[in-house]
Amino acid sequence: MSQQLKDRTKAFAEALIHLGSERPRSATAETIWTQLLRSGLSVGANYRSACCARSRAEFVAKLHIAREEADETQYWIELMQESVKDLDLSALLKEAQELTAILTVSISTAKRNSAASYTR
């Protein structure tokens, strides 16, 4: 799963970068775009950082950050979609939602595995 999720978060970042050429240039859209790009690109960066964690606790903490960024990205995509009616961001929103769900499950699994290792 590690490499698959690395690839998927990178593809998500690339899709966001591509969106940059299609977005409108109003002041509102620029503000939203800046926030969307920052949070969206950091999902994969934080996941990669989690993969290099030195402990289970650090891994879980970094996964939490990646999940928070994915959730924040959903927010910015929703705002962009509502602000710019002729821009279809449904595929990006779906991917952000799926990444958030995957990271949520990953956090739960890592916590469960960590607890199980202490009870042995």
PyMOL commands that set and color helices and strands:
alter all, ss='L'
color gray80, all
select helices_A, chain A and resi 2-19+27-51+56-83+90-118
alter helices_A, ss='H'
color red, helices_A
deselect
rebuild
show_as cartoon
